Amino acid sequence: MTPQLLRRLLLLAAWLLLAAGPAHAGSLLFCDRPASQSTQDKGRLLLFGDAVRQLLAQSGHEAAIVARAGLDLGRFGIRYSHAGISLKQSPNTPWSVRQLYYACDDEQPHLYDQGLSGFLLDSHQQAHAYVSLLLLPPPAEQALTAAALDRQQALAVLSPDYSANAYAFSTRYQNCNQWLAELLASAWGRLPADMPPRAAAQQWLQAQHYQPSNVEVKYGFMTWAASLLPLLHNRDHPAANLAARQYQVSLPGAIDNFVRQQWPGSQRLELCTRGEQLVIHRGWDNIADGCVPGAQDEVRQLG
């Protein structure tokens, strides 16, 4: 294998592993490699976690859909790679994030409650840390909180088979963001009891016009190469999509759009770190790259 081909394969892996859960320790190609962060970076992320937790505590809400910028995918126009539900009444610690967790040791996905600071520490962003929060209207929040805290209901839409690039409308595999999308369906839809839970959830999502993210693969050989990489699969994707070099997968951006469509009264906040500063942005557009604050954004000191 030439160095150029290896670089392209690793680039593809970074692109397609964007939906990986936190316990893969940074890259599903290197399961045992922890996030490489300096003591200063870790300290800044801990302060960032405290700021996010404080904002949630002051919000008057019981839950928030939270997404982090885990892998650095800015070159693909993708900021957020991994989402879960931050719960005030979490059985772990207040505002812990309930999410799909892929355990490298036993090669199984699990339901996992992770403290908010730990959730942010799993980020592989070096210069800036980003987090997105969705705050829901009371009926939506109450239903989602109940579904997320009901372990049996949350597990009912958890697949035993993980794929980072799972097709959004197949029950063959699942990634972390797909689990969240299906939990939204379980919480908000009146799903038929005579269908398997995941099939019923996907049927409801399609009926509600859920649009997964469309990831385009530039080179045809990359679609073939994906099937050779760990935790990537092609067999669940429609042949027409593969021929067109497209993967339709659930990403935080797709979940944001769906929540906004279903519940127009939802609010979105985005927070990021800029050196020792915290930038808070309110709205459905993203903070500018580099965590550059806009005229209406709030800037505070961390800590």
WODATA-V191680 format. One record per residue. N is the residue number from 1. RES is the residue in three letters. PHI is phi in degrees with one decimal (* if undefined). D_LAST is the distance of its C-alpha to the last C-alpha in Angstrom with 1 decimal. Layout:
BEGIN
{{N:RES:PHI:D_LAST} {N:RES:PHI:D_LAST}}
END
This chain:
BEGIN
{{1:MET:*:48.3} {2:THR:-75.3:47.5} {3:PRO:-57.9:44.0} {4:GLN:-64.9:43.9} {5:LEU:-66.7:44.6} {6:LEU:-60.9:42.1} {7:ARG:-61.9:39.3} {8:ARG:-66.5:40.4} {9:LEU:-66.2:40.4} {10:LEU:-67.2:36.9} {11:LEU:-64.7:35.8} {12:LEU:-61.0:37.5} {13:ALA:-60.6:35.9} {14:ALA:-60.7:32.4} {15:TRP:-66.6:33.6} {16:LEU:-87.6:35.1} {17:LEU:-89.6:32.6} {18:LEU:-61.8:30.0} {19:ALA:-100.1:30.5} {20:ALA:-74.6:29.9} {21:GLY:-79.3:27.9} {22:PRO:-67.4:25.1} {23:ALA:-78.7:27.3} {24:HIS:-74.9:29.3} {25:ALA:59.8:26.6} {26:GLY:106.2:26.3} {27:SER:-158.1:29.9} {28:LEU:-73.8:32.9} {29:LEU:-81.0:35.0} {30:PHE:-134.0:33.2} {31:CYS:-59.6:32.3} {32:ASP:-96.9:31.3} {33:ARG:-95.8:29.0} {34:PRO:-74.4:25.3} {35:ALA:-61.3:22.7} {36:SER:-89.7:22.5} {37:GLN:-139.1:18.9} {38:SER:-75.9:17.9} {39:THR:-58.9:15.7} {40:GLN:-64.7:13.2} {41:ASP:-63.0:13.5} {42:LYS:-62.6:13.2} {43:GLY:-61.9:10.0} {44:ARG:-65.5:8.6} {45:LEU:-68.1:10.5} {46:LEU:-64.8:9.3} {47:LEU:-65.3:5.7} {48:PHE:-61.4:8.0} {49:GLY:-60.2:10.2} {50:ASP:-62.2:8.1} {51:ALA:-66.5:7.7} {52:VAL:-64.9:11.4} {53:ARG:-61.4:12.4} {54:GLN:-65.1:11.2} {55:LEU:-62.5:13.0} {56:LEU:-64.5:16.0} {57:ALA:-62.7:16.2} {58:GLN:-87.6:16.5} {59:SER:-76.0:18.9} {60:GLY:82.2:21.9} {61:HIS:-100.7:22.9} {62:GLU:-102.5:23.9} {63:ALA:-157.4:23.5} {64:ALA:-150.8:22.4} {65:ILE:-80.9:23.8} {66:VAL:-121.6:21.1} {67:ALA:-130.2:21.8} {68:ARG:-120.4:20.0} {69:ALA:-87.1:21.1} {70:GLY:-83.6:22.4} {71:LEU:-85.0:25.1} {72:ASP:-82.6:25.2} {73:LEU:-116.0:28.0} {74:GLY:-58.6:27.3} {75:ARG:-65.1:30.8} {76:PHE:-99.2:32.3} {77:GLY:74.2:30.4} {78:ILE:-116.9:28.5} {79:ARG:-96.5:24.7} {80:TYR:-105.3:24.3} {81:SER:-118.4:26.2} {82:HIS:-146.0:25.4} {83:ALA:-131.8:24.9} {84:GLY:-156.4:25.0} {85:ILE:-122.3:24.4} {86:SER:-88.6:21.3} {87:LEU:-120.4:22.8} {88:LYS:-61.0:21.6} {89:GLN:-96.5:24.6} {90:SER:-57.0:24.4} {91:PRO:-68.4:26.5} {92:ASN:-87.4:23.9} {93:THR:-133.5:20.5} {94:PRO:-53.5:19.3} {95:TRP:69.9:18.7} {96:SER:-61.8:20.0} {97:VAL:-101.7:21.8} {98:ARG:-88.0:25.6} {99:GLN:-159.0:27.2} {100:LEU:-78.5:30.1} {101:TYR:-120.8:29.6} {102:TYR:-97.9:32.1} {103:ALA:-89.3:32.8} {104:CYS:-66.1:34.2} {105:ASP:-62.3:35.8} {106:ASP:-106.0:38.1} {107:GLU:54.1:38.0} {108:GLN:-138.6:37.4} {109:PRO:-80.0:34.9} {110:HIS:-138.1:33.4} {111:LEU:-83.3:31.3} {112:TYR:-137.5:27.9} {113:ASP:-105.1:25.0} {114:GLN:-121.5:21.8} {115:GLY:-55.4:18.4} {116:LEU:-59.1:15.9} {117:SER:-64.4:13.8} {118:GLY:-63.3:17.2} {119:PHE:-57.9:18.4} {120:LEU:-76.8:15.8} {121:LEU:-66.1:16.4} {122:ASP:-75.9:20.0} {123:SER:-68.3:19.4} {124:HIS:-105.2:21.4} {125:GLN:-74.2:19.9} {126:GLN:-96.2:19.1} {127:ALA:-78.3:17.9} {128:HIS:-139.1:16.0} {129:ALA:-113.3:15.1} {130:TYR:-125.1:16.5} {131:VAL:-144.2:17.0} {132:SER:-116.9:19.5} {133:LEU:-125.0:19.9} {134:LEU:-111.0:23.3} {135:LEU:-107.5:23.7} {136:LEU:-100.9:27.4} {137:PRO:-62.3:29.9} {138:PRO:-50.6:30.9} {139:PRO:-61.5:34.0} {140:ALA:-67.7:32.5} {141:GLU:-64.7:29.4} {142:GLN:-62.5:31.6} {143:ALA:-66.6:34.0} {144:LEU:-70.0:31.4} {145:THR:-60.6:29.5} {146:ALA:-63.0:32.8} {147:ALA:-66.4:33.9} {148:ALA:-68.3:30.7} {149:LEU:-79.5:30.8} {150:ASP:-81.2:34.6} {151:ARG:-57.7:34.6} {152:GLN:-64.3:38.3} {153:GLN:-67.6:37.8} {154:ALA:-66.0:34.8} {155:LEU:-73.9:36.9} {156:ALA:-63.0:40.0} {157:VAL:-107.7:38.5} {158:LEU:-99.1:37.3} {159:SER:-84.3:39.6} {160:PRO:-78.2:40.6} {161:ASP:-117.6:40.9} {162:TYR:-100.5:38.0} {163:SER:-146.9:38.1} {164:ALA:-63.3:35.2} {165:ASN:-108.1:37.4} {166:ALA:-56.7:39.0} {167:TYR:-67.7:41.1} {168:ALA:-68.6:39.7} {169:PHE:-121.6:43.2} {170:SER:-136.0:44.5} {171:THR:-93.8:44.1} {172:ARG:-66.4:44.9} {173:TYR:-132.7:41.3} {174:GLN:-159.1:37.8} {175:ASN:-115.6:34.3} {176:CYS:-63.8:30.9} {177:ASN:-71.4:30.8} {178:GLN:-66.7:34.4} {179:TRP:-58.2:33.8} {180:LEU:-63.6:31.3} {181:ALA:-59.7:33.8} {182:GLU:-71.7:36.5} {183:LEU:-67.9:34.5} {184:LEU:-58.7:34.0} {185:ALA:-63.2:37.8} {186:SER:-63.2:38.3} {187:ALA:-78.1:36.2} {188:TRP:-103.8:37.6} {189:GLY:-99.7:41.0} {190:ARG:-91.3:44.1} {191:LEU:-78.3:44.9} {192:PRO:-65.6:48.4} {193:ALA:-75.2:48.8} {194:ASP:-92.4:51.7} {195:MET:-115.4:49.6} {196:PRO:-56.5:47.3} {197:PRO:-55.1:43.7} {198:ARG:-69.4:42.4} {199:ALA:-63.6:45.5} {200:ALA:-65.1:45.3} {201:ALA:-64.4:41.6} {202:GLN:-68.3:42.4} {203:GLN:-60.9:45.5} {204:TRP:-66.1:43.4} {205:LEU:-58.8:40.8} {206:GLN:-64.5:43.7} {207:ALA:-63.6:45.3} {208:GLN:-92.2:42.1} {209:HIS:65.3:42.1} {210:TYR:-64.3:39.0} {211:GLN:-114.5:38.7} {212:PRO:-67.1:37.1} {213:SER:-71.9:35.7} {214:ASN:-103.8:38.4} {215:VAL:-99.4:37.7} {216:GLU:-96.7:40.5} {217:VAL:-98.8:41.6} {218:LYS:-68.7:43.1} {219:TYR:-110.6:45.7} {220:GLY:-59.7:48.1} {221:PHE:-65.3:47.9} {222:MET:-69.2:44.2} {223:THR:-62.9:45.2} {224:TRP:-65.6:47.6} {225:ALA:-65.4:45.2} {226:ALA:-58.2:42.7} {227:SER:-71.4:45.1} {228:LEU:-98.1:45.1} {229:LEU:-95.4:41.4} {230:PRO:-60.6:39.7} {231:LEU:64.6:38.6} {232:LEU:-118.3:39.9} {233:HIS:-142.4:43.1} {234:ASN:-110.0:45.5} {235:ARG:-65.4:47.9} {236:ASP:-88.2:46.1} {237:HIS:-89.6:46.0} {238:PRO:-58.6:48.9} {239:ALA:-58.7:51.3} {240:ALA:-64.1:51.1} {241:ASN:-66.9:47.4} {242:LEU:-64.3:47.8} {243:ALA:-63.5:50.7} {244:ALA:-87.7:48.5} {245:ARG:59.2:45.7} {246:GLN:-130.1:43.3} {247:TYR:-118.9:41.0} {248:GLN:-100.1:40.0} {249:VAL:-129.4:36.9} {250:SER:-84.6:34.1} {251:LEU:-129.8:30.8} {252:PRO:-54.5:27.7} {253:GLY:-61.9:29.1} {254:ALA:-66.5:32.4} {255:ILE:-66.9:30.7} {256:ASP:-55.2:28.8} {257:ASN:-61.9:32.1} {258:PHE:-67.9:33.9} {259:VAL:-61.9:31.6} {260:ARG:-62.8:31.8} {261:GLN:-68.4:35.6} {262:GLN:-74.4:35.9} {263:TRP:-132.0:33.6} {264:PRO:-58.9:33.4} {265:GLY:-81.2:31.2} {266:SER:-66.9:28.3} {267:GLN:-118.1:25.0} {268:ARG:-120.5:23.0} {269:LEU:-123.0:19.3} {270:GLU:-127.9:17.9} {271:LEU:-124.5:14.4} {272:CYS:-151.3:13.7} {273:THR:-103.7:11.6} {274:ARG:-133.2:13.0} {275:GLY:65.4:12.0} {276:GLU:-96.5:8.5} {277:GLN:-107.3:9.0} {278:LEU:-113.0:9.3} {279:VAL:-109.6:12.9} {280:ILE:-118.9:14.5} {281:HIS:-121.3:18.2} {282:ARG:-116.2:20.8} {283:GLY:141.3:24.2} {284:TRP:-90.1:26.4} {285:ASP:-89.4:26.2} {286:ASN:-87.7:23.6} {287:ILE:-58.1:21.1} {288:ALA:-59.2:22.9} {289:ASP:-54.7:22.9} {290:GLY:83.4:20.4} {291:CYS:57.5:17.7} {292:VAL:-83.6:19.4} {293:PRO:-70.1:18.5} {294:GLY:-87.2:21.6} {295:ALA:-61.9:22.8} {296:GLN:-95.9:21.8} {297:ASP:-81.7:18.4} {298:GLU:-97.4:15.2} {299:VAL:-121.4:12.6} {300:ARG:-128.4:9.0} {301:GLN:-84.8:6.3} {302:LEU:-69.8:3.8} {303:GLY:86.7:0.0}}
END
